[in-house]
Amino acid sequence: MAKRKSRALVIIPTYNEAENIARLIPKILEQDRSFEVLVVDDNSPDGTGTAVKKIMKRNAKVHLIERPEKMGLGTAYVTGFRYALKEGFDFMFEMDADFSHSPSALKTLYAQAQQCDLVIGSRYVSGVNVVNWPMRRLFLSYSANLYTRMVTGMPVKDATSGFKCYRRKVLENIDLAAIRSNGYAFQIETNFLAWKRGFRVCETPIVFVDRRAGVSKMSRNIVSEAAWMVWKLKIRSVLDGK
């Protein structure tokens, strides 16, 4: 019997990304024949959902979940993960909609995921690979990752990266219903949970380029949530004896 070909789903949360999404989806699909795309849109007033629906009429590999309001990055990914598990996908990617994550790098993450359980597209594993960020934001991001490593002990240099590939078994072994975090904190929490469960977490270098169009979703609350999350994870780990 012939072995079933693996299926991979690229999950993209969106809010007001109409300028980017119509150009991004074709770029993703041309990277590998096994790739499909799921957009989780939070009722974008700029017509992001409508743009995706137009592509869906021409391509069955494009999927859309529309949510009634802006509900946050973490819940968008959890929604996407549940969809992927239900529909039988073997690999699940996280990716931004704004071209800060290069579609061509998906192939590198996918190749490494054949040996690793969670692959993180890392800005800091081979120096600092960030383009067009102001020095203040770069310092904040780099320091946050150093802080995360020091507090949690997790051997990951870019724990806040949103460019990742999970093998199915990782998400099957994480209690998705218990995840409440968003933004950077969501990335830190999911990496930590995978690492603590003994899955092999790997980093591969990427070049992160600041968004070409649209508006950044960064806020003070996102940064604050991440700062507290590392201590919550540390305390929880100590209490669990792990």
C-alpha positions, 0 to 999 in steps of 0.5 A: 500500500502506498504511503499517504502523502503528508498534508501541511496547513499554513495558518494565518490570523488576520485583521485588516490585511487585505493589502497583503493577503491576496499576494501572500496566499499564492506565494505560499501555495507555490512553495510545496504541493502539500501546502494548504492555507487557513486564514482566521479573520477577525471580521476585518473591516477592510475586506480581508475576508472577502479577498480570501473568498475570491481566492477560495473560488479558484483554489480548494486549498484555501480555507477561511474561518471568520470570527465575529470580532477582534479576539486576539492572536492566541485564540486565532491560532488555537482555532486554526490548530483545532481545525487542522487536527480535525481535518487530518493535517500532519504539519501546522505552520504559524505565519504572519500575513504581512510578509515579515515572514518570507514564504520561501522560508516555509520550505526550510521549516518544513524540511527541518520538521521531518526531524524535529517536532517543533521548528521555530523560524529564529531571528536570533539563532545566528546573530541578529537577522532583523530588517527595518526595525527601530533600535528600540524595538529590536532591543526590546525583542532581543532582551525579552528573549534573553529574559525568557531563557533566564527565567524558564531555562528553555534553550530557545533563542527566539521564543517570541517568534511567530513563524513556526512549524508543529508536527501533529503530535505536539498539538495533540499533546497540548491542552489547547483549551487551557491556553489563554495567552495572546501575542508574544506570550502565546508563542512563549507558552506553546514553546514551553509546553512542547519543550516540557513534554519532551518534544524536540524543539529546533530553531532555524535561522530566518530573516525577519523584515518589518511589514510592507503594508498595514499597521503593526498590532504591537501594544504595551499590553502584549509586552506586559503579558509576555513579561508575566507569562514567563514567571507563570510558566516557571512557577507552574513547572516548579509546582508540577515538579518538572 
